[in-house]
Amino acid sequence: MSGFPSTGSSRSVACVLACSGCCAAGELADQTARRLQKLGVAEMICLAGVDGRIPSILATVQDASCILMIDGCWWECGSKLLRKGECLNFKHFKLHEAGVHKYNVAAVDEATMERLVHEAMRMLSGSGDESGGSKSGQDQATGV
């Protein structure tokens, strides 16, 4: 179940959110999330809608079987928004710890996308412990 209180629905869909910031790392975070949705691995959810407390978006996230937050850079804005909304149970993919540099536009290529999508799928499948929502606020490295 997600970090938010459940609505009681029996959905078993994984959700992916991305901090789609204005840098190359944000672009890769967004593209990774979109690729996961296109592959049918997870439903991409609007991060701004979570922070804006949009009821239908919150309901989808609340009933997700798993939440994957993809942050591009070291600011980790997406995970901060989830915690602010009291979502404390999510997997956190930190692209900056996976070798993605914030302003490296050259890194936005197919080989990098394939590597990031593969790692995101591994995280969604439950391999490893990449909890991003610990109550202490301490994150674990993704170990890509």
C-alpha positions in Angstrom: 0.0 0.0 0.0 1.0 3.6 -0.5 2.2 6.0 2.2 -1.2 7.8 2.2 -4.2 6.3 4.0 -6.0 4.0 1.7 -9.5 4.7 0.3 -10.3 1.0 0.5 -10.2 0.4 -3.2 -8.7 -2.9 -4.4 -6.4 -1.3 -7.0 -3.0 -3.0 -7.4 -1.4 -0.5 -9.8 2.1 0.8 -9.2 2.4 4.6 -9.5 5.4 6.6 -10.6 6.0 10.3 -10.0 8.8 12.4 -11.4 10.3 15.7 -10.5 10.4 17.0 -14.0 12.6 20.0 -13.2 14.1 22.4 -15.8 17.5 20.6 -16.1 18.7 17.6 -18.0 18.3 15.4 -14.9 14.6 16.5 -14.6 14.1 15.6 -18.3 15.5 12.1 -17.7 13.4 11.7 -14.6 10.3 12.6 -16.6 11.2 10.5 -19.6 11.9 7.5 -17.3 8.5 7.8 -15.7 6.8 8.2 -19.1 8.6 5.1 -20.5 7.4 3.1 -17.5 3.8 4.1 -18.2 4.2 3.4 -21.9 5.5 -0.1 -21.0 2.5 -0.7 -18.7 4.7 -1.1 -15.7 3.3 1.8 -13.7 0.8 4.6 -13.9 2.4 8.1 -14.1 0.9 10.5 -11.7 1.1 14.3 -11.6 3.4 15.3 -8.7 1.9 18.8 -8.7 -1.5 17.3 -8.3 -0.4 15.4 -5.2 1.0 18.6 -3.7 -2.2 20.5 -4.8 -4.3 17.8 -3.0 -6.4 17.0 -6.1 -8.9 14.4 -4.9 -8.8 12.1 -7.9 -5.0 12.1 -8.0 -4.7 11.5 -4.3 -7.1 8.6 -4.6 -5.0 7.0 -7.3 -1.8 7.4 -5.2 -3.5 6.2 -2.0 -4.6 3.0 -3.5 -1.3 2.2 -5.4 0.4 -1.1 -4.8 3.7 0.7 -4.9 4.9 4.3 -5.3 8.2 5.1 -7.1 9.4 8.7 -6.9 12.1 9.6 -9.4 14.2 12.6 -8.5 16.7 13.9 -11.0 19.0 16.1 -9.0 20.4 16.4 -5.4 17.6 18.8 -4.3 15.2 15.8 -4.4 12.2 18.1 -4.6 9.7 15.3 -5.5 10.4 13.2 -2.4 10.2 16.4 -0.2 6.7 17.0 -1.7 5.6 13.5 -0.9 6.9 13.7 2.7 5.2 17.1 3.1 2.0 15.4 2.1 2.7 12.7 4.7 3.4 10.0 2.2 6.1 8.1 4.0 6.1 4.8 2.2 7.6 5.1 -1.3 10.6 3.9 -3.2 13.0 6.7 -4.2 15.1 6.6 -7.4 17.7 9.3 -7.1 19.1 9.8 -10.6 22.0 11.9 -9.3 23.2 8.8 -7.4 22.9 6.8 -10.6 25.5 8.9 -12.4 23.1 11.5 -13.9 24.5 15.0 -13.8 22.1 17.9 -13.4 23.1 19.9 -16.5 24.6 17.3 -18.8 22.3 17.5 -21.8 24.4 14.9 -23.6 23.3 12.3 -21.1 19.7 12.5 -22.5 20.2 9.6 -24.9 18.7 6.2 -25.5 21.4 4.2 -23.8 21.0 6.2 -20.6 17.2 5.9 -20.8 17.4 2.1 -21.1 19.7 1.9 -18.1 17.4 4.1 -16.0 14.2 2.3 -17.0 15.8 -1.0 -16.2 16.8 0.2 -12.7 13.3 1.7 -12.1 11.7 -1.6 -13.1 14.1 -3.4 -10.7 13.0 -1.0 -7.9 9.3 -1.5 -8.7 9.7 -5.3 -8.6 10.9 -5.1 -5.0 14.5 -6.0 -5.6 16.6 -4.2 -3.0 15.6 -1.8 -0.3 15.3 1.7 -1.7 12.8 3.2 0.8 12.5 6.9 0.4 10.0 7.8 3.0 11.5 6.9 6.3 10.1 8.9 9.1 13.5 10.0 10.1 13.9 11.6 6.7 17.1 9.6 6.0 17.1 8.2 2.5 18.9 5.0 1.3 21.1 5.0 -1.7 19.8 3.3 -4.8 23.1 1.6 -5.5 22.9 1.7 -9.3 
